[in-house]
Amino acid sequence: MRGPHNLLRLIRTGATFERTGAMNVVLEAMNAPRPLRIAARVLGWPFKWLGYKGDPAAPPVTRALTALGPAYIKFGQILSTRPDGVGDELALQLRVLQDKLPPFPISVAKETVSRELGTPVEE
């Protein structure tokens, strides 16, 4: 049953965006209507403590995506190539994800794959 796991992942993603300040940046870049901005803030605030902090030196959206992990980083890399979709300012922030990231530790990758599959990676 993957439903609760996916719900927790969604909450963690929203909480990370709220905690890093990326929620406001993304909603602004997407020209979200005011009611949606208010709803996002109201729904995200109680879960803010569940979010990852990320690197405080990075811009908010980059900080959130790097804190969330490789799949989110890849999504940010794709979005950085589409300024027509995300806006010039946000695309510029996301370009940092193209080549200015530290390497991802292989031990973390192996641990994640082992945990998700339920068997050691070596098998």
Secondary structure as GFF3:
##gff-version 3
##sequence-region A 1 123
A	DSSP	alpha_helix	3	20	.	.	.	ID=ss1
A	DSSP	alpha_helix	22	29	.	.	.	ID=ss2
A	DSSP	alpha_helix	34	44	.	.	.	ID=ss3
A	DSSP	three_ten_helix	45	50	.	.	.	ID=ss4
A	DSSP	alpha_helix	60	68	.	.	.	ID=ss5
A	DSSP	alpha_helix	70	80	.	.	.	ID=ss6
A	DSSP	alpha_helix	83	86	.	.	.	ID=ss7
A	DSSP	alpha_helix	88	94	.	.	.	ID=ss8
A	DSSP	alpha_helix	96	99	.	.	.	ID=ss9
A	DSSP	alpha_helix	106	117	.	.	.	ID=ss10
###
